[in-house]
């Protein structure tokens, strides 16, 4: 989004990644590079004896693509300015997946294998690979505290309406199938909610603003809430559960005692992934689990958290049959979109006002939002074309791209055997985004000046994504269901896109970030 001095405002100093090559900035980044935590998932030590992201990230992307496109793998390895130029290389890796089903699966498998062959786990000063730690630390470290709510559900409320969804679709903020899916859930809400009464929703990152914890408890459903220990935060979750018609389970360290569960419950997924896996494996035998990965952290820690969550998800999908998984997929990635959205973006660009050209001339040219068209299987056995949207933004950094793409990879592999609900999630004015002033200004500027781009209140976004999760779990025709055949495994990302206008914007978001920031200064 940003160039020159302005772009550095966009990232909190403690989480910044190397954005330029001058000595002062490099020395600052050296102090801010990911450090080893006392325990848990860590970036590995690189060839310079440091825990920095660039070398490891490049190694993973290279390993993911090497068997399918050696030339691209060589380009990744040779790139000297990774922080500035990762965008187009990462996009090409994902675009390669769009070329065939085999490529999509192979790249996903190679990428995840590279992660498990690279990331480490520290416990009591001993460092091992994460994959070895998951095999080594199998003891039961947690017990369950279950809270049964005493609230009464007089009416099933989902927090979304067809009318509101339709209005957003007309503006170009969401896709038509989102409206259809919400209508289906509202029409069948009693049947669908009742069918989920024996399901336990495991929420990794239960204090996330966009997770479905509150809505599902309001619906009388069963929730397993995993978040870091904090008597204040845990107390709020427990009190909410008590007043709801739902059931809540929280993890408590074995042997921990207190009259107030909030004082001793909670778990750090990065530090306790092996023990949480073991605990969840034995939780509620015979019941279906739905594992939601909702943790968001800044910078390098986001990847560590994503690796920890994936290690839990991987084992549960493999060893506890019937386990479904869910993610909130970011539009700030490379992924396929609908043909209708791609064509609409093209049409909107042809009608942009002359004033935009003038502003663009001052703040960098406004580039068209052009989805890359890729013939599936090179047109040999299919007429299918995938329209690949590149939502990567340099200010987010390569760690963000890796954290979110590895979730795509897990979905592609897991969907071969289980339900995978993974819908594109809208931009929202969450605290995790708006606590960075520059990010808030950009989002406000985009909404004000560049329709259909917008952002939503967190509660509506959370309720919308919860409704789509219910659809994916209950409607057998959802693309989340592995029984629904897809020509390319990546096609699950095309369905139910709540993209807040990004798919249909006339401009590539990266090219209008500077202007959006300027407009946001006055909002």
N, C-alpha and C positions, 0 to 999 in steps of 0.2 A: 504494500500500500504506500509506503513512505520512502522518500529519497532524501538525501542530505541530512540535515540535522533533525528534521521533523520526525523521520521514521523511528529514531531511537526513543522517542517518547512512548512509543506503542507498547513497550515491554517493561515489566517491572525489573529494576536493576538486579535483584537477587536471582532472577530466572533467565537473564538475557543469554543468548547464544551468539557466537562470534559472527558479526555482521560486516566487518571490514578488516583490512589487514594492517592498519597502522599500529605502532608499537604500544602507544598508550592504551588503546582499546584492547589489544591482545593481552596485555598484562592484566587489565581489568577482568577479562574473560577467564584468564587463568585462575584468578581468585574465585570466580563464580562458577567454575566447572563443577559437574556433579561430584560430590564427595561420597565416600563409603559411609553408609549409615551403620549404626552399631550392629544391627541385625537386619537381615532381609535381602530382597532382590536388589542387585547393584549392576550398574554398567561395569563392564570388565576393564581391567588395566590394559591400556593400549601399548603400542611399541615404544612410546616415550615414557612409559611408567606412570601415566596419568589416567584418570577416569574421565575422559572427554568423549563427546558424542560423535564427532565427525568420522573418525577412522572406523569405529564400530558400525555406525549407520551405513556408511558406504559398503562395508563388508557384507552386511545383511542384504542390501539391495542388489549387490553384485551376485551373491549366492542365489538369490531368488530368480534372477533372469538368466544366469549363465548357460544353462542347458538349452534354453529356448531361443536366446539371441546373444551369442558370444560377443558380437560386435558392440552391442549396447552395454554388456557387462564390462568390456574394456574401457568404454567411454566413462562409465561410472568410476572405475578405478583410477583413471587418468585425470579426472576433474580436480583441479587445484583450488578452485573457488566454490567449494561445495555449498557453503552457506548462502551464497548469492545465486547459484545456478542449479541447485538440486531440483527445482520445480519442474523443468521440462524433462529431466532425466527420470524422475519418479513417474511423471505422467506417461512416459514412453513404456515404462515397466507395466503399468496398469493397462495401457492400450494394447500391449502384447497379449494380455489375458483375454481381451475381447475378440481375438482372432479365431479362437476355437475353444471348445469345451476342455480338450486335453491341456491346452496351454493354461487355461484358467486354473485348473486343478493342480497342474505341475508347479506353476509359479507360487501358488498359495502354499503348497506343501514344502517346496524348497525354502521359501521365506521363513516359515515357522520353524522348520528344522534348523535353519541358520540361527534363529533367535535362541533356541534351546541349546545349541552348540556354543553359544557366545555369552549369554548373560549369566552372571554368577549369583550366588546366595551366600551370605555371611551369617554365621551363628557362633557366638562365643569366640570370636577371633579366627574361626576356621572358615576358609573360603572354598566352596565347591561350585560346580555348574548348577544352575537352577534345576535342570532335569534330574541331576543326581540327588539334589536335596529333597525333591519330591518323593524319591524312592527311599531315601535314608530316614527322614523324619516322619514316621508313620504313627507315632504315639498319639493317644487321645489327649489333647490339650485343653479341650473346652467341654463344658456342660451346657445344658439348655435351661433357660428360664422362660416359661410360657405365661403370657398374660391373656386372659379371656375377657374381652370387652363386655360391658354391661349395657351398652347403648342399643337402641332399637332402630331398625331401618324401616321407616314408614313407606318410603317410595325409593325406587332405584333412580338415582341421579348420576349422570355421567359427566356433567359439566360442559357438554357440547351440544349443538343443535344443527340440524340439516341446513336451516336457513342461514346461519352464520357461516357454515362451511361453504355453502353455495356462493355467498357474497365474496368470500375470499378467492374462490375459484374463478369467478368472473373477473376479478382484478388481476389474475395471473399469479397469485401468491401460492396456490396449491393446485394439485392436479385433480381432474374430474373423478378418478377412481377413489380419491380420499372421501369425497362427498358420498359416493356409492357405499363405501365401506362403513362410514359413520351411520348412514341410513339403515344399513343392514343390522348393525349392532343395536341401534335404538329400537328397531322393529322387533328384534329377538332378544332384548336385554334380559328379560326374566329367564328365558331358557338358557342363554349363554352364561349368565352369572351363576345360575343354579348348577350348571355343568362344571363350574370351576371350584365348587365348595370343597372338594377333596384335594385340590391342588395347593401346593405351598410355593409361594413366590419368594425366592431368595434374592434380596436386593443388596448387592455389593456396592456400597456407597449410599447408604440409606438416608443420609442427610442432604443428598443432591436435590436441588430445587426442582428438577425435571423428572425425578423418579416417581413411580406411581404409588408410593407407600400410603399417603393419606387417602387417595381416592379408593384404593383397594380395601383399606380398612373400613371406609365408609360403606363399601358395598358388602361388608360382612365376609370378606375373603381372608385367607391365611397368609401372613407375611413373616418372613425371616429377615430381620434387619441387621445388617453387618455394617458397622462404621466404627471409626476410631474411638477409643475410650474417652469420654468426657461427661462427667456427671450432669452438667447443664444440658448438653445436647441429648444425651441418652434419656434424661429425665423428661424432656419435652416429648420425645417419641413414645415413651412408656405411658405418660399421662394421656396422650392423644389416643393410644390404643385402648386404654381403660374406658374411655368415654365413647368408643366406637362399638359397632356390632361385630367387629372382626376379632381375629386372634393374632397375637404377636409372639414370636420367639426371638430372643436375643442370646448371643453367646456369652458365657461367663467362664473365666479362667478356672480350671479345675482346682478345687481347694479354696477358692476365694469366698469369703463370707462377709455378708453385710445385711442389715435389715432393709436397706434400700438398694434394690437391684441396680439402680442407675450408677451407684458408686463403684460397681465392680464389673459391669457388663461392657461389651464392646471388644473389638479386635482390629488390629492394624493389618490389612490384607498384605501389604508389602512385607511385613515382618513375619506374619503367621500363616502364609499361604499353605504350607504342608498340613498344619494342624487344622485349619479351617476346612481343607479338603476332606480330611479324615472325619471330622465332625459331621460334615454335610453328607458324607457317604452313608452314615448310620442314622441320619435324622429321618424320623417318620417313615419307617420301612413300609413298602407297599404303596406309598403315595407318590404322585408325580411331583417332581420339582421343576420349576422354571427359573433358571439362573439369569439374573439381569446384571450386566456389568455397567455400572453408572458412575464409577469414580472418575473425576476429572481433576488433574493437578497441572501445574504449570511446568513447561520446559521438560527437562530430562526426567523429572519425577513422574511425569505422565506416562512415559514409556515403562518405567519400573512398575508402576501400578498396573498398567495394561498387561505386562508380562505375568505379574502375580495373579491377576484375575484369569488370564488365559490358562495358566497352569491348573487352576481350580476347575475351570470349565472343561478343559481337555480331559481330565481324569473322570469327571462326573459323566460326561457324554459317553466315554468309552466303557466305564465300569458300572454305571447305574442306568440300565436301559430305560428308555422313556423320558429321560431328562430333556427338556426343551431349553433353548437359550434365547436371550433377547438383548438387543443393543439399541441405543439411540445413535443412529448413524449421522455423521456430520456432513452437511453439504460442502464443507471446506476440504473436499477430497476429490480424487478423480474417480468417476463412476458413470455408468450409463444412465441416460435419461430418455424420456419419451420422444418420439419423432415429432409429436405435436408441439412439445415445448421447444425443441430445437428450431422448428420452422417459425414458431411465433417470435422467438428471439431475433431471428433473421429479419422478419417482417417489421418488428419494432425498430430495429436499427435503421431500416430504410426510411423511417418516418421521424427520426430524431430532429429536433429543432436546430436552426443555425447557431443559436446562442451556445449550444453545447460544443459546437466546433470551435467557437471563439474561446470559451473557457478551457477547452482541451488544449488549444494552442498555447495557453499560458501555463498550464499545469501538467503538461504531458498529454499526448494524444489519447483520446478515448477509443479504445480498441473494441471491435465487435465481439460479442459473446458467441463465438462460433464453436459449436460442438464438433469434434472430429468424427467423421463418418468412417466406420471400419466394417468391411464386408466380412461376415462370419464365415469361417472355414474357407476364406479366399474365394467365396462364391461357388465352390466346387460342388457342394451338396446342399446348399441352402441359398435362398434369396434374402436371408436375414441381414439387416444392417444394424449395427449398434452405434448409437450417437453418444460419444464420450465427452462428458462435461469435465473441465478442469477447474475445480474450485480452490485449488491450492493458493495460498497467499503467503508471500515471502515473510511477512512480519510474524506469522505464526511459527515459522521455523521447521526444519526437517524432523525434529523430534515429534512434533504434532502429526506430521504426515505419516511417520512410521507407526505411531501409536494407533492412529485410526485405520490405517491400511491393514495392520495385522488383525484387526477385528474383521475386516472384509475377508481376509484369508481364512480365519477360523470359521466364519459363516459358510464359505464355499465348501470346506471340508465337512463340517458338521451336518450340513443340510443333506448330505448323502444318506444320513441315517435317522435324523430327527427333525422336529419342527424348529425353524430358525426365524424369529420375528426380528426384522432389522430394517426399519423404515427411516428414510431421510427426515431429520428433525429440524424444525425451524430455528432461525435466529431468535433469541429471547433476551430480554433485559434482566438477566440473572446477575446476582451479585458477583459471581465469578468472572463475568465479562465486564460489567460496568464499574468494577472497582479500579479498573485501569482507565484513567480519564481520557486518554487518547482513543482507546477502543470505543468508549461511550460516544465520543464526538464523531467518530467515523460512522457508527451505526445510526446516530441521529441524522447526520448529513445524508447518508444513503436513503433513509426513509423520506426525508424532506424533499430531496431534489431528484432522485432517480427511481421513479416507480417502474415496475411493481415491487422494487425492493422494500422490505419492511422488517420489523421485528415485533414479537408478541410479548404479552405479559406471561411470566413463567407459569402461572396457574392454568391458563388456557392451553399453552403448549403441552404441559404435563398431562392434562386431561385428554387432549387430542391424541397424544401418543399412547396413553393408557387404553383408549377406545380402540385404536388400531392394533394394539397387542391382543386385546380380547378378540377382535376379528380374526387375527392370524391363528389364535389357538382354537377357535370355535368353528370357523367356516372352512370346510374341507376344500374349497376352491381357492383359498389363499395361496399365493406363490410361496408363502412360508412353509407350506406342507410339502415334504419330499415326494409325495405321491403325484403332485402336479409337475409334469415334465417341463423342463426348460431346455432350450437349445444350448444356451450358454449359462453356466451356473451363476454368472454375475447378474442375470436378469432379475433376480429377487430385488435388486436395488432400484429397479425401474418402477416398481409398484408403490402406490401410496406415498408419493413424494410431497412432503410438507416442507417445501424448500424456501418459503418466505420470499418468493420472487426471483431467486437466483437462477433457476433454470431458464426463465423467460426474459430476463433482463436484456436490454439491447446491448449493454456494455459488459465487457469482461471486468469483474469486480476489482481485480488488481489494478486496472488502468484508471479507475475513478476514485481510488482511495484518497489520494492527495486532495482532490477537489472536495470529496465528502468531509474530510477532516476540516477543511477551510469553512465549509458551510456549518459544520457542527459547532464551530467556535461561537456562533451567534444563536444557538438554540438552547 
